Amino acid sequence: PGSNGHTYAYVQYGADGGMTMNAQPTLVAAGGAPATYVMGPNGPIAVSAAPPGVLPLNTVSYGGHGSSPPGGAGRSAIRDRNNGAGMLRSPDRDLRGRKKNALSSPRAKRVDKNAATPSKLGPEASNLLNDIRAAKSRNQWTIHEIQGHVVEFCLDQNGSRFIQQRLEVADAIEKNAVMDEIIPAIKDLQNDVFGNYVVQKLYEFGTEGMKKDLKGTLEGNMLLLSLQMYGCRVVQKALESLDYDDLCELLQEFDSYVLTCIQDQNGNHVMQKCIEVMSVKAKDAEFRSGEVGLSMSMAQRIQFIVDDVLANVKTLCCHPYGCRVLQRMLEHCVDYQKTATLDKIQLCHKALLDDQYGNYVIQHVLQYGRESDRDSLLKIIVENDLLKLSRQKFASNVVEKLLKYGNSHQRNTIVRQMLRVVTEGETSQEGVGSSVLLLMVRDAYANYVVQTAIDVVPEGNEKRMLLEELKANEVQLRNYTFAKHIVAKLGVK
């Protein structure tokens, strides 16, 4: 009996009651009845399941002093009096057999996302930062006042922000004071959560001489930095800020590592930036100089990236990061590279149409591609059932984009498919005798295709027939959840 009048049981390890580590636990309770584990303040105890007078306690998994009882299995099942006689359940599941929330475990710690990052400032630097933050105007403070503590400030959230603000308005002397302290510690700062922003500001506001010095810190480190969370941001800023000749030297470090970067969560952003920056520089140079063919020769500097992408185009189109790189190629590459990209993608239009990532590439093809690309996709949509594709989450976006960027003929062709009457013998027997349009308006995805058609299809016979079909069934449409926006549009047309 406990001091509170309740009767408790205990766990006896081993036949002799000793704490033998390799022995199986023997459950002993008041009256000799089977018992279940509970955790007491000083270790495991067992409480009787049956005899009267024993306090019923909720059973919990054996934890707190190790993952399992000495000599027992790590996830041994325990008998649960509330779960039916003879039934066993795992100690990490609740009464209904569901896995317990990790946060409910006494060993799990809830992470506070808003918790302040511990400061890396020393006492003197910390006092300086407190004085700066307490000042009515920060303009009276310059980099010279924190000389000797610049790197410490860079590693602190508020300190980093102060230096960034100063670099935007500082003169060359003040900027050089930052450079003098940063360069020896540049490797640490480039991939630091706060320090990387200071390095980016130096690329953006530094003098040409400073940019040359910063470029030197990238040499031999482009690949490593590009695969780092914060380092990749420094590389992207460098790509935006350095001149063409410097970039050509640095880009050579990616040769043979293009796919490694593209398939990396950080490196893919660098590849996107390479394509964007170098293509824009090539086009601008030709425009300013008027020299025909200059953009082609300059764009050759990223041809190794284009070649690696086109050699794996289908795989990369269906990759969460690869699809982004292909979108940038369609947006920015010079004409001959863009044409080669479109030709390769056209070979797998059908496979990409409803892919969770490939559909984004196809949408970009419709926006930035040729009339022949749109005709190819229109043919696939018509031959593979407009209704079926419009009902699919990803393919419906492609149909919408074709309506948005297609020519009048392509838009009217889609409308004629919408007005088609469903007949017997088709793949789906649903709605036989009804128009495809009336089946589309009630679908969660296809209704958006109809809305887009109402907005973009040019005035003419097809547009008139589309609106007439909808208005003739307006009363019926009001009963469909997804048709409400369409009914609202009919009131305006």
N, C-alpha and C positions, 0 to 999 in steps of 0.2 A: 504493500500500500504506500502511496505517496503521501507527502505532507498535506496535500489538499483533500485527502480522503479517497482519491481515485486509485484504482489498482493498475499498475503498469507491468509489463513483462520485459524481458531482456534477450540479447543475443548471446548465445554461448558458443564460442568457436572451439571446435575439436571435441572429441569424446571426453577428454579429461577436464574440459573447461579452460584449458590454456589457450593463449593467443597464437596458435600454430598457423603460420602464414600459408602453408600449402593445404591445410585442412578445409573441407567443405563446411560452411556455416550450418550449425544445428539450431533450428528455431525452437525456443522454449518459451512458454507463456504460463500465466496463472492457470492452474488446473491441467497443465500439460497439453493444452489445445494449440493448434497451429497459430502462428503469428505472422504479421506483416511488418516490413521495415518502416520505421520512421526515423527522422534525424533529431536527436536531442542536442542540447547545447554543448554537450561534452562528447558527442559521438553517436553511433547508431544504437537504437534500441528497437525492440519489437513489441508490438501491442497485441493483446489477445483478440481474436476475431469472434469468439463465441460466448464465453462465460458471462453471466450477468454481473453487473457492477464494474465492468471494465469500460473506461471512457473510449468511445469510438473516435479515432483520430484519422484524418486524411492521410493516405499513404503518399510518400514522395519518393523520387528516385534516390538511390543510395549515392550521395555525393558529398562534397565538402571536405572530406578527409581522404580523397582518392576516388578513382573512377569505378571501383568495384570493391566488394567485401574481400578481405584477405583470403586468398585461395579461391575466390569465386570468379565467375565469368564477368567480363566487362559489362555485358548488357543482359545479365540473367533476368529471367522473367520472375515476377513476384505474384503471389496469390492476392487477389483483390476481393474483399468481402462484398463490395458494392457491384461487382461485375459478374455475379452468378457463381454458384458453387462449382469448384473444379476448373474454372476458366482461368487462363493465364494471360497476362498482358505485359508488354515491355515496360520497364520503369521510365522510359522517356516518352510514353504516350498517356493521354488522358483517359477518362472512363469510357469514352466512345471510340477509343482506338486511334484518335487523331494525334499527330505529332505535336508535342508541346511547343509553344512559342519560346524561342531561346531567351527572350527578355524576361520570361517568368522564372527562369532558373536563378537561384541565389548567386551563382558564379558568374552570370552574364552581366556585363557592364554596358549601360546605355551610353552611346556616344553623343556628346553635345556638339552639334555642328556649328553652333554659334560661339563656342568657347574660344577665347582669345589665344592666339599663337604665342607661346612663351618667347619673351624678348631675348635676343642674343647680345644686347648692349651691355657693356661694362658700366661700372658706377659713374665714371666721368662722362661717358657718352650719354648715359641715361639722364643725367642732370642737364646736359646741354639740350637734349631733345625736350625735356620738360619745360625748360626756359623758352624754347622756340614755340612750343604749343601754347604756352601761357601768354606769349606776347600779343599785344593788340594787333600789330601788323607784322607779318613774317617778312616783309620786304626789307626790314632793317637787318635781317640775318642773311649771311652769304656763306658760301662754301668755306671761305677763309676761317670763319668762326669754328668750324668743325674739323679743321685740318688735323690729320692724324687719326681721325675716327670715321673717315668716309666709308670704309669697307664695313665697319660695324653698323653704320646707318643704313647701308644698302641691304643688309640682312634683316633689318627690322621693318615692319610694315609702315609705320609712320615716318621713320627715318628715310626709307626708300621714297616715299611720296614727297618728302621735303626736297630731296635731291632732284627728283624728276621735275618738280615745279621750278627749281632754280635753273636747271639746264635749259628750260624754255626761254629764259630771259637773260641768262648769264653772258658775260663777255668772254672772249677767248682765254683770258688769263684765268678766270674762274673755272672754265671748262677744263683747261689744262691741269688745274689743281685736282680735279676729280680724276682725270686720266692717270696722273702720276701715281695715285694710290690704287686705282682699279686694275691697271694692267697686270701687276704681279699676282693679283688674286682673281684674274678673269675666269679661269677654269671653274672655280667654285661659284662665281656669281652668275655665269651664263645659264646654269641649270638650277638656280635658287628661286624659290617661289616669289621672293620680293626683289632679289638682286637682278634678275633677268630684265626687269622693267627699266632699271637704270642703264643697263647696257643697250637696250633698244633706243632709249632717248639719246644716247651718245651717237648712235648711227644716224638718228633723225636730225639732231641739231649740232653734231660735231663738225669741225672744220674738215677740209679735204685731207689734211695731214693726219688728223685723228682717225678718219675712216681708213686710211692706209694702215695705220697701226692696228686698228681693230681687225682689218682684213687679215693681217698677219697672224692673229690669234686663231683664225678659222682654218688656216692652212694645215692640212693633215687631220683635221677634226670634224670635217663636214658631215661625214656619215654618222659618227658617234653622237654629235649634237642633234642631228636630225631625228634620231630615234629616242631622244629624251623629251619628257613632258614640257619642260620650260626651255630647254636648249633649242628645240625646233622653232620656237617663237623668235629667238634671237636670229636664227638662220633666215627665217622669212623676212624679218626686218632688214637684214643685211642684203638680201636679194632685192628688196625694194630701194635700198639706199645707195649701193655701190654702183660704179660706172660699168659699162658693158664689158670692157677689157678685163677688169677684175673678176667679173662674174664668169667669164669664159674660163678663166684659170680654175676657179673654185668648182665649177660644175663638172670638171673632169674627174673629180673624186667620186662621183656617183656612177661612173661607168662600171658596168658589171654588177651594180647593186640597185638597179632601178626597181625590180620586182620586190626586193627586200623592203625598200622604202614604201612602195605603194601599198603593200599588204600590212604595214605597220600603222597603229593608231595615231602615231605622231608623224612618222615619216611621210605619210600620204599627203599631209598638208604642205610639206616642203616641195614635193613633186608637183602639186597643183600650182604652187607659187612660181616654180621654175618655168612651167609652161606659160603661165600668164605673163610674167615679167619679160621673159625673153621674146615672146611673140609680140607683145605691145611695143617693146623697144625696136624690134625689127620693122614693124609697120610704120612707126613714127619716124624712124630714120629715113625710110624711103619717101615718106610724105614730105618731110622737110627738105630733103636734098633733090627730090625729083628724079633720082637715079633709078631707072627701071631695073628690077631684079635684085636690088640691094636687100630687100626684106627676105628674099629666098636664101641668099648667101648667109645672112645673119642668123636666120632660123635654123640653119644647118647645125648650129651649136647644140641644139636640143634634139637633133634627129635620132640620137641613140636612145633617148627616152621614148620617142614616138615609135621607133622600130620595136622596142621591147614590148610596148603596149599592144601594138598591132599583131605581134606574134602570139599574143595570148588574149585576144580581144573578147572572145565569148566568156572565158573564165573571169576576166576582170570586170566585164559588164555585170556579172552576177555576184560580184564581191562588194561588201558594204563600203570599202574604201576605194576599190578600183573603179567603181561606177562614177565616183566623184572626179577622178582624174580624167576619165573619158569625157565627162561633161565640160571640164575646163578646155580640153582639146577642141571640142566642137565650138566653144565660145571664142577662143583666142587664136588658135593656130593659123598660120598663113595658108593661103588657098590650096597649095599642092598637098600640104600635110592634112588639111581638113578633108579634102577630096579622098585621099587614101583612107582616112578614118571612116568616112561615110560608106565607102565601098566595102570595107571589111564588116562593118556593122550590118549592112544590108543583107549579108549572107546568113544572118541569124535573127532577122526581124521577128519571125514567128515565135522562136524560142524565148525571146526577151520580152515579148508583149505583156505577159502576165507574170513575169518574175518580180519578186519583191524589190530587187535592186535594178534589174535590167530595164524595168518600165521607165525609170527616171532617165536612162540613156535614150530610150526611144522618144520620150517627150522632148528631149533636147534635139533629137534628129528632126522632129516635126517643126521645132522652132527655128533651128539654125541650118537645116538641111536643104536639099534641092527638091524641085517638084517631083522628080523621079522617085525620091525617097517617100514622099507623101503618097504618091500613086501606088507604090509597092505596099505600103501599110494599109491603104484603103482597100486594096484587092484582098489582103489577108483578112481584114475585118468583115468584108462582105461574104467571103467564102467560108468563114468559120463562125457565122451566125452573130449578127450584131447584138441580138437580145442576150445571148449567152455571155458574150464578152463584156457587155455593159453591166451585167450583174456581178461581175468579178471585181474585187476590191482594187486591184492594180490595173487591169486592162481597161476599166472604165475611165481611168485618168487619161489613158492614151487616146481613147475615143473623143474625150472632151478636147484634148489638145489638137487633134486633127480637125475638129470643128472650128477651133479658135484660129489656127494658123493655115488651114487649107484654103484653096481657092473656091470660087463660087461653084464650080462643077463638083468638086469633092464634097462640099457641104451639102449640096442638093442631092447627091447620091446617097448620103447617109440618111437624109430626111425621107427619101423614097423607100429606103429599107425600113424605116420606122412605120411608114404608112402601109406596109405590106400586111396582108391578112394571113394569119397563121392557119395552115391547112393540115389535114390529116396526113400521117406518114412522116411528119417532121420529127426531129430528134426528141423534142419534148411535145407531148400531147396536150400540154396546158394551154388553155385559152384558144382552142380551135374555133375559128370563126371571128375572133377578135383581132384587132390590129396589134402589131408589135408595140406600137406607141402606148396603148392602154395597159399593156403588161409592164412596160418600163416605168411608168409613172408611180406604180405602187411598190417599186423595189428601192431598198435603202441606198444603192449605188447608182442604178440606172436612171433614177429620177434627176440626178445632177446632169446627166447627158442631155436629157430633155430640156432642162432649164438653159443649158448652154446653147442648145439649138435655137430656142426661142430668141435668145439674145443676139446670136451672130449670123444666123442664116439670112442671106440677102432677100429683099422683097422680091416676090415673084410667085409663080404658081405653087411651088413646093411649100413656101412659107405660108401662103394662104390656106392650103389644104391641111397643113400641120395645125394651124390655129383653129380651123373649122372642126377638125376631129376632136380637139380638146374641148372646145366650147360646147359641142354637141353632147359631150359626156360630163359636163361640169358638175352636175348634181351627184353623179356617181363618184367623181374625183374627190368631192368633199368628205367622203367616208374613208379615204385613205390617208394615213398619217403622213406619208412621204410626198403626197401630192399637194399639200397645203401651199407651198411656195409657188407651185405651178399655177394653182387657182388664182393666187394673188397677182401673178404676172399677167394672167388673162384679163384681169380687170383694168390693166394699164394699156394693153395692146388694143 
